[in-house]
Amino acid sequence: MNVPFDAIQPGIRIRGYVAAFSADRYVEFTLDTGATRSVLRPHILQYLGCDLTRPISTVQMTAATGVIAAPVFQIQTLHALGQFRNNFPIVAVDLPVTFAADGLLGLDFFRGQILTLDFERGRISLYPPRSRWWPFSR
């Protein structure tokens, strides 16, 4: 799937859909290939019906203030860039107020896929690795 993005902006914004527990909603992610895990703000997870006192695990993450233990929750569905992830673990982190997105789409979402960022055309493509269709074939 090919999705446009504004190559002039400081970050690559991705519209996503998340469903978990008792609700669903559209969210804005920033694509972050430097993040090993995908992240959502805790208030988004709480809106989805997540009990923030009951994570499935915790992970050590490097934040601006140092290393933190961040809770991990499993959401039912994450849909972005034409791809679905079911029973997807996502980390709850309070992002800075100045950070405009609801979360980060990290490497855990992209692993095992073919991700292409075309800054000249402002296009993102994400495909399964054994797809018969390759976006650069002629």
VMD Tcl script that draws the C-alpha trace (Angstrom):
set ca {
  {0.00 0.00 0.00}
  {1.22 3.52 -0.83}
  {0.36 6.36 1.53}
  {1.27 10.03 1.00}
  {3.15 12.07 3.58}
  {4.43 15.63 3.74}
  {8.18 15.30 3.27}
  {8.75 18.90 4.36}
  {7.31 18.42 7.87}
  {9.71 17.52 10.71}
  {8.04 14.14 11.29}
  {6.15 11.55 9.26}
  {2.55 11.41 10.48}
  {0.52 8.22 10.04}
  {-3.20 7.92 10.66}
  {-4.03 4.72 12.46}
  {-6.96 2.92 14.02}
  {-6.79 1.13 17.36}
  {-9.34 -1.11 19.06}
  {-9.03 -2.62 22.51}
  {-10.98 -3.61 25.56}
  {-14.25 -1.65 25.20}
  {-13.67 1.07 22.57}
  {-11.93 2.04 19.36}
  {-10.67 5.26 17.81}
  {-8.53 6.82 15.12}
  {-5.14 8.08 16.25}
  {-2.18 9.97 14.83}
  {1.17 8.19 14.97}
  {4.60 9.54 14.16}
  {6.67 6.99 12.25}
  {9.80 6.39 14.33}
  {12.37 3.90 13.04}
  {14.49 4.78 16.09}
  {11.84 3.36 18.44}
  {11.99 -0.39 18.95}
  {8.44 -0.46 20.35}
  {5.22 1.27 19.34}
  {3.82 3.70 21.89}
  {0.48 5.29 22.78}
  {-0.23 7.96 25.34}
  {-1.77 6.48 28.52}
  {-4.96 8.56 28.23}
  {-5.63 6.97 24.81}
  {-5.29 3.49 26.31}
  {-7.53 4.51 29.19}
  {-10.15 5.74 26.68}
  {-9.97 2.30 25.02}
  {-10.95 0.73 28.34}
  {-7.50 -0.30 29.50}
  {-6.89 -0.62 33.24}
  {-3.58 1.22 33.50}
  {-2.82 -0.57 36.79}
  {-2.75 -3.99 35.03}
  {-0.06 -4.08 32.31}
  {0.88 -7.42 30.72}
  {4.56 -6.56 31.29}
  {7.00 -3.67 31.51}
  {9.95 -2.69 29.32}
  {12.97 -0.51 29.93}
  {12.92 2.53 27.66}
  {15.24 5.45 27.21}
  {13.39 8.74 27.64}
  {14.53 12.34 27.83}
  {14.77 12.00 31.62}
  {16.72 8.72 31.50}
  {15.78 5.04 31.54}
  {12.20 4.35 32.63}
  {10.16 1.21 33.24}
  {7.16 1.57 30.92}
  {4.01 -0.58 31.09}
  {2.99 -2.71 28.11}
  {-0.64 -3.41 27.20}
  {-2.08 -5.65 24.53}
  {-4.55 -4.02 22.17}
  {-6.96 -6.02 20.08}
  {-6.25 -4.35 16.72}
  {-3.88 -1.79 15.30}
  {-4.42 -0.76 11.67}
  {-2.03 1.56 9.85}
  {-0.56 1.81 6.36}
  {-2.96 -0.86 5.11}
  {-1.67 -3.43 7.61}
  {-3.45 -5.00 10.58}
  {-1.79 -6.24 13.74}
  {-3.95 -8.26 16.11}
  {-3.22 -8.73 19.81}
  {-0.47 -6.16 19.44}
  {1.61 -5.14 22.47}
  {1.90 -1.38 22.86}
  {3.80 0.68 25.41}
  {2.09 3.40 27.44}
  {4.29 6.49 27.66}
  {3.50 10.10 28.49}
  {4.96 11.92 25.50}
  {5.91 15.59 25.78}
  {3.02 18.05 25.58}
  {4.69 19.65 22.55}
  {4.63 16.31 20.71}
  {1.60 16.60 18.44}
  {0.88 12.89 17.80}
  {-0.95 10.34 19.95}
  {1.94 7.89 19.77}
  {4.85 6.40 17.89}
  {4.77 3.66 15.28}
  {7.98 1.78 16.01}
  {10.03 -1.02 14.51}
  {7.86 -3.72 16.08}
  {5.10 -2.71 13.65}
  {7.43 -2.83 10.61}
  {9.51 -5.96 11.30}
  {9.15 -8.63 8.64}
  {7.79 -6.11 6.11}
  {9.24 -4.08 3.25}
  {9.10 -0.41 4.24}
  {10.02 2.26 1.69}
  {10.14 5.98 2.45}
  {10.26 8.03 -0.74}
  {10.99 11.60 0.34}
  {11.16 12.90 -3.21}
  {7.58 11.86 -3.95}
  {6.31 11.99 -0.36}
  {5.15 8.36 -0.36}
  {5.37 5.51 2.13}
  {4.93 1.94 1.00}
  {4.63 -1.10 3.25}
  {4.36 -4.62 1.86}
  {4.65 -8.20 3.09}
  {8.10 -9.65 2.32}
  {6.96 -12.37 -0.07}
  {4.52 -10.26 -1.99}
  {4.38 -11.07 -5.68}
  {4.00 -7.41 -6.38}
  {7.11 -5.33 -5.84}
  {6.59 -1.54 -6.03}
  {9.76 -0.95 -8.07}
  {9.27 -3.58 -10.78}
  {8.55 -2.45 -14.30}
}
mol new
graphics top color blue
foreach p $ca { graphics top sphere $p radius 0.5 }
foreach p [lrange $ca 0 end-1] q [lrange $ca 1 end] { graphics top cylinder $p $q radius 0.2 }
display resetview
